Amino acid sequence: MSNKRPETMERITTPELAKAFIAEQIEAIRAQVGDGKVLLALSGGVDSSVCAALLIKAIGDRLVCVHVNHGLLRKGEPEQVIKVFREELGANLIYVDAVDRFLDKLAGVSDPETKRKIIGKEFIDVFAEEAKKLDGISFLGQGTIYPDILESDGVKAHHNVGGLPAELNFELVEPVKFLYKDEVRVVGHELGLPDNMVYRQPFPGPGLGVRCVGAITRDRLEALREADAIVREEIGSLPEIPWQYFCAIPDIKSTGIKDGKRYMGWIVVVRAVNTVDAVTATVPEIPFKVLCKIRDRIIDTVPGVNRVAWDISEKPVATIEWE
């Protein structure tokens, strides 16, 4: 099948068009899969979630979803995947707690590219191990979308399993591969997925692993997870929400004072950007009152943090992510 979006394909911008697309894809999935079983790596991101929801509608429990918790997800994300897919959609979901496995491999590793490679390889290894435990799987579901095909010939690093061992030679099922991100969101909304999943911010494949700058430690990673939840809640409630907003914790400490004593604590760096193409990015104005509220909540509730900084660097020269 061609990897080129049909020229006659109408942009999916309305619920009616989304319904028609869903019905068309259910029919196409059933025709391709027949009585077979499909395996899907479900990250909880919008692409894999919409792909999973489509497959569930088409083939029910003959879709096997594998959600790997590598310890680098944002606060509440693993729980949300289980709630939405297992409890609400009745998915055949395998949850893999691989937190210790990933964090042990990452201990002492400070180079960003090395961290990325470890996370990517370990994910593939964990997923392949789970796949080998299953019988009758002959298809691999992937949340590939059209920009992935245009930019990387269909291989979506970190999110999609592009490096499975040769013995796991599955046929791909890619129901959203001709959709752009905005269209995927319209379809996801029509499928009944929650808004905070459908409109989930861009999130790097290595997750918080590249926002916990330098060598990852468990205490600093947990501080980052808690601070990130505060940043997302406060900035996400603004009348005009930036394209992306998050925080990072560099591997440095600074002097603070608590209970009359000096101590060394971490710095949380808050970042928000607006962009159209991710090639360039500008920094939106965040009301100072909101920044102060973020500062107070983080310093008051997140152990080990004594400073909050606001990153106003644009791209170029600064990249959106810190690593």
HELIX and SHEET records of a PDB file:
HELIX    1   1 PRO A   15  VAL A   33  1                                  19    
HELIX    2   2 VAL A   46  ILE A   59  1                                  14    
HELIX    3   3 GLY A   60  ARG A   62  5                                   3    
HELIX    4   4 GLU A   77  VAL A   81  1                                   5    
HELIX    5   5 ILE A   82  GLU A   88  3                                   7    
HELIX    6   6 VAL A   99  LEU A  106  1                                   8    
HELIX    7   7 PRO A  112  LYS A  132  1                                  21    
HELIX    8   8 TYR A  146  SER A  152  1                                   7    
HELIX    9   9 LYS A  181  GLU A  190  1                                  10    
HELIX   10  10 ASP A  195  VAL A  198  1                                   4    
HELIX   11  11 GLY A  207  VAL A  210  5                                   4    
HELIX   12  12 ARG A  218  ILE A  235  1                                  18    
HELIX   13  13 PHE A  288  THR A  301  1                                  14    
SHEET    1   A 5 ASN A  92  ASP A  97  0                                        
SHEET    2   A 5 LEU A  63  ASN A  69  1                                        
SHEET    3   A 5 LYS A  37  ALA A  41  1                                        
SHEET    4   A 5 ILE A 137  GLY A 141  1                                        
SHEET    5   A 5 GLU A 171  VAL A 173  1                                        
SHEET    1   B 3 GLN A 244  ALA A 248  0                                        
SHEET    2   B 3 LYS A 261  VAL A 273 -1                                        
SHEET    3   B 3 LYS A 253  LYS A 258 -1                                        
SHEET    1   C 3 GLN A 244  ALA A 248  0                                        
SHEET    2   C 3 LYS A 261  VAL A 273 -1                                        
SHEET    3   C 3 VAL A 305  ASP A 311  1                                        
END                                                                             
